[in-house]
Amino acid sequence: MQVLQTLEELEVKDCDSLEAVFDVKGLKSQEIMIKRSTQLKSLTLSSLPKLKHVWNEDPREIISFGNLCKVDVSMCQSLLYIFPYSLCLDLGHLEMLKLIACGVKEIVAMEEAGSMEINFNFPQLKVMMLYHLTNLKSFYQGKHTLDCPSLKTLNVYCCEALRMFSFDNSDLQQPYSIDENQDMLVQQAMFCIEKVNATIPCFSLFVHVIIR
Protein backbone atom coordinates (compact mmCIF):
# COMPACT_ATOMS: atom_id res chain seq x y z
CA MET A 1 0.00 0.00 0.00
CA GLN A 2 2.79 2.45 0.79
CA VAL A 3 4.40 1.81 -2.61
CA LEU A 4 1.08 2.32 -4.41
CA GLN A 5 0.46 5.58 -2.59
CA THR A 6 3.66 7.22 -3.91
CA LEU A 7 4.08 5.52 -7.32
CA GLU A 8 3.36 7.87 -10.25
CA GLU A 9 4.18 5.76 -13.32
CA LEU A 10 3.67 2.04 -13.86
CA GLU A 11 4.66 0.16 -17.01
CA VAL A 12 4.15 -3.60 -17.35
CA LYS A 13 5.29 -5.41 -20.52
CA ASP A 14 5.92 -8.93 -21.78
CA CYS A 15 4.75 -10.86 -18.72
CA ASP A 16 3.26 -14.01 -20.23
CA SER A 17 1.64 -15.38 -17.06
CA LEU A 18 0.24 -12.21 -15.50
CA GLU A 19 -3.57 -12.34 -14.98
CA ALA A 20 -4.12 -9.17 -12.91
CA VAL A 21 -2.13 -6.01 -12.26
CA PHE A 22 -3.70 -4.78 -9.01
CA ASP A 23 -4.65 -7.41 -6.43
CA VAL A 24 -7.67 -5.72 -4.88
CA LYS A 25 -8.83 -9.05 -3.43
CA GLY A 26 -5.59 -9.21 -1.48
CA LEU A 27 -6.16 -5.70 -0.11
CA LYS A 28 -9.69 -6.61 0.96
CA SER A 29 -8.41 -9.71 2.73
CA GLN A 30 -6.24 -7.42 4.90
CA GLU A 31 -9.43 -5.71 6.13
CA ILE A 32 -8.20 -2.20 5.35
CA MET A 33 -10.89 0.09 6.73
CA ILE A 34 -9.76 3.52 5.44
CA LYS A 35 -9.92 4.28 1.73
CA ARG A 36 -6.47 5.19 0.42
CA SER A 37 -5.55 7.41 -2.53
CA THR A 38 -2.70 6.75 -4.95
CA GLN A 39 -0.52 9.16 -6.91
CA LEU A 40 -0.48 6.96 -10.02
CA LYS A 41 -0.66 9.21 -13.10
CA SER A 42 0.43 6.95 -15.97
CA LEU A 43 -0.46 3.29 -16.53
CA THR A 44 1.02 1.41 -19.52
CA LEU A 45 0.29 -2.26 -20.15
CA SER A 46 1.60 -4.12 -23.20
CA SER A 47 1.97 -7.70 -24.47
CA LEU A 48 0.24 -9.43 -21.55
CA PRO A 49 -1.56 -12.31 -23.31
CA LYS A 50 -3.16 -13.83 -20.18
CA LEU A 51 -4.17 -10.57 -18.49
CA LYS A 52 -7.89 -10.77 -17.60
CA HIS A 53 -8.22 -7.84 -15.20
CA VAL A 54 -6.31 -4.64 -14.55
CA TRP A 55 -8.07 -4.64 -11.16
CA ASN A 56 -9.16 -8.17 -10.13
CA GLU A 57 -12.05 -6.76 -8.09
CA ASP A 58 -13.83 -3.42 -7.80
CA PRO A 59 -11.59 -1.20 -5.59
CA ARG A 60 -14.57 0.68 -4.18
CA GLU A 61 -14.03 1.80 -0.54
CA ILE A 62 -10.48 0.38 -0.60
CA ILE A 63 -8.30 2.46 -2.88
CA SER A 64 -8.71 5.43 -5.23
CA PHE A 65 -6.92 6.02 -8.56
CA GLY A 66 -8.23 9.55 -8.98
CA ASN A 67 -4.90 10.97 -10.22
CA LEU A 68 -4.72 8.82 -13.36
CA CYS A 69 -3.99 10.99 -16.42
CA LYS A 70 -2.88 8.43 -19.01
CA VAL A 71 -4.00 4.84 -19.65
CA ASP A 72 -2.29 2.98 -22.51
CA VAL A 73 -3.18 -0.71 -22.97
CA SER A 74 -2.09 -2.82 -25.95
CA MET A 75 -1.78 -6.47 -26.97
CA CYS A 76 -3.80 -7.83 -24.04
CA GLN A 77 -5.98 -10.32 -25.88
CA SER A 78 -7.58 -11.92 -22.79
CA LEU A 79 -8.54 -8.65 -21.11
CA LEU A 80 -12.27 -8.55 -20.32
CA TYR A 81 -12.66 -4.79 -19.69
CA ILE A 82 -10.51 -1.79 -18.72
CA PHE A 83 -12.17 -0.14 -15.71
CA PRO A 84 -14.40 -1.43 -12.92
CA TYR A 85 -17.55 0.70 -12.72
CA SER A 86 -16.82 2.54 -9.46
CA LEU A 87 -13.31 3.49 -10.58
CA CYS A 88 -14.77 5.68 -13.33
CA LEU A 89 -16.41 7.89 -10.72
CA ASP A 90 -12.92 9.08 -9.69
CA LEU A 91 -11.27 9.59 -13.09
CA GLY A 92 -11.66 13.34 -13.20
CA HIS A 93 -8.03 13.87 -14.30
CA LEU A 94 -7.92 11.30 -17.11
CA GLU A 95 -6.54 13.01 -20.25
CA MET A 96 -5.68 10.12 -22.60
CA LEU A 97 -7.15 6.66 -23.15
CA LYS A 98 -5.38 4.49 -25.73
CA LEU A 99 -6.40 0.88 -26.41
CA ILE A 100 -4.81 -1.29 -29.09
CA ALA A 101 -5.44 -4.94 -30.03
CA CYS A 102 -7.17 -6.05 -26.84
CA GLY A 103 -10.02 -8.51 -26.35
CA VAL A 104 -12.33 -6.15 -24.44
CA LYS A 105 -16.06 -6.14 -25.21
CA GLU A 106 -16.70 -2.99 -23.19
CA ILE A 107 -14.42 -0.40 -21.64
CA VAL A 108 -16.25 -0.20 -18.31
CA ALA A 109 -17.51 -3.33 -16.57
CA MET A 110 -21.25 -3.63 -16.00
CA GLU A 111 -22.43 -2.64 -12.53
CA GLU A 112 -23.89 -5.71 -10.78
CA ALA A 113 -27.15 -3.98 -9.89
CA GLY A 114 -27.03 -1.64 -12.85
CA SER A 115 -30.47 -0.97 -14.31
CA MET A 116 -30.61 2.83 -14.06
CA GLU A 117 -29.03 5.17 -16.59
CA ILE A 118 -25.48 6.10 -15.62
CA ASN A 119 -23.65 9.30 -16.52
CA PHE A 120 -19.92 8.90 -17.15
CA ASN A 121 -18.15 12.25 -17.00
CA PHE A 122 -14.51 12.66 -18.00
CA PRO A 123 -13.98 16.44 -17.86
CA GLN A 124 -10.26 16.38 -18.76
CA LEU A 125 -10.24 13.64 -21.42
CA LYS A 126 -8.64 15.10 -24.55
CA VAL A 127 -7.56 12.05 -26.57
CA MET A 128 -9.25 8.69 -27.09
CA MET A 129 -7.63 6.15 -29.42
CA LEU A 130 -9.24 2.77 -30.14
CA TYR A 131 -7.38 0.50 -32.55
CA HIS A 132 -8.02 -3.12 -33.58
CA LEU A 133 -10.61 -3.86 -30.89
CA THR A 134 -12.61 -6.42 -32.83
CA ASN A 135 -14.73 -7.49 -29.83
CA LEU A 136 -15.55 -3.99 -28.56
CA LYS A 137 -19.30 -3.32 -28.75
CA SER A 138 -19.85 -0.45 -26.34
CA PHE A 139 -18.30 1.84 -23.77
CA TYR A 140 -20.65 0.36 -21.14
CA GLN A 141 -23.19 -2.41 -21.59
CA GLY A 142 -26.03 -0.73 -19.69
CA LYS A 143 -27.92 2.47 -20.45
CA HIS A 144 -25.60 5.43 -20.04
CA THR A 145 -24.41 8.80 -21.24
CA LEU A 146 -20.78 9.66 -21.93
CA ASP A 147 -19.65 13.26 -21.40
CA CYS A 148 -16.18 14.31 -22.58
CA PRO A 149 -16.38 18.11 -22.91
CA SER A 150 -12.60 18.53 -23.45
CA LEU A 151 -12.24 15.79 -26.09
CA LYS A 152 -10.17 17.02 -29.05
CA THR A 153 -9.12 13.83 -30.81
CA LEU A 154 -11.06 10.61 -31.31
CA ASN A 155 -9.27 7.98 -33.42
CA VAL A 156 -11.09 4.70 -34.11
CA TYR A 157 -9.58 2.05 -36.38
CA CYS A 158 -10.82 -1.49 -37.07
CA CYS A 159 -13.50 -1.62 -34.36
CA GLU A 160 -16.17 -3.17 -36.56
CA ALA A 161 -18.62 -4.13 -33.78
CA LEU A 162 -18.64 -0.68 -32.15
CA ARG A 163 -21.54 1.71 -32.79
CA MET A 164 -19.92 5.12 -32.71
CA PHE A 165 -22.67 7.72 -33.14
CA SER A 166 -26.40 8.26 -32.78
CA PHE A 167 -28.00 11.24 -34.49
CA ASP A 168 -30.31 12.36 -31.69
CA ASN A 169 -31.11 11.45 -28.10
CA SER A 170 -34.10 9.34 -29.11
CA ASP A 171 -31.81 7.05 -31.12
CA LEU A 172 -29.56 6.00 -28.27
CA GLN A 173 -30.33 2.30 -28.00
CA GLN A 174 -30.87 -0.60 -30.37
CA PRO A 175 -31.04 -4.27 -29.40
CA TYR A 176 -28.29 -6.55 -30.63
CA SER A 177 -28.72 -9.82 -28.70
CA ILE A 178 -30.55 -11.69 -25.97
CA ASP A 179 -28.80 -13.40 -23.08
CA GLU A 180 -29.52 -16.80 -21.48
CA ASN A 181 -32.26 -15.36 -19.24
CA GLN A 182 -33.97 -13.67 -22.19
CA ASP A 183 -33.04 -10.23 -20.93
CA MET A 184 -32.57 -7.83 -23.79
CA LEU A 185 -29.09 -6.42 -24.19
CA VAL A 186 -28.64 -3.18 -26.07
CA GLN A 187 -25.93 -1.71 -28.22
CA GLN A 188 -25.74 1.95 -27.40
CA ALA A 189 -23.77 4.43 -29.46
CA MET A 190 -20.81 6.04 -27.74
CA PHE A 191 -21.70 9.61 -28.71
CA CYS A 192 -24.66 11.62 -29.89
CA ILE A 193 -23.75 13.76 -32.93
CA GLU A 194 -25.92 16.66 -31.75
CA LYS A 195 -24.24 16.72 -28.34
CA VAL A 196 -20.74 16.49 -29.80
CA ASN A 197 -21.38 19.43 -32.12
CA ALA A 198 -22.85 21.51 -29.32
CA THR A 199 -20.20 20.88 -26.65
CA ILE A 200 -16.96 20.24 -28.54
CA PRO A 201 -16.33 23.03 -31.09
CA CYS A 202 -12.75 21.96 -31.96
CA PHE A 203 -12.99 18.24 -32.53
CA SER A 204 -10.72 16.03 -34.64
CA LEU A 205 -12.26 12.71 -35.70
CA PHE A 206 -10.75 9.77 -37.50
CA VAL A 207 -12.93 6.69 -37.90
CA HIS A 208 -11.95 3.75 -40.08
CA VAL A 209 -14.60 1.10 -40.64
CA ILE A 210 -14.16 -2.13 -42.56
CA ILE A 211 -17.36 -3.24 -44.31
CA ARG A 212 -17.54 -6.98 -44.95
Secondary structure by P-SEA (a helix, b strand, c coil): ccccccccbbbbccccccccccaaaaaaaacccbbbbbcccbbbbccccccccccccccccccccccccbbbbcccccccccccaaaaaccccccbbbbcccccccccccccccccbbbbbbccccbbbbccccccccccccccccccccccbbbbccccccccccccccccccccccccccccccccccccaaaaaacccbbbbbbbbbcc
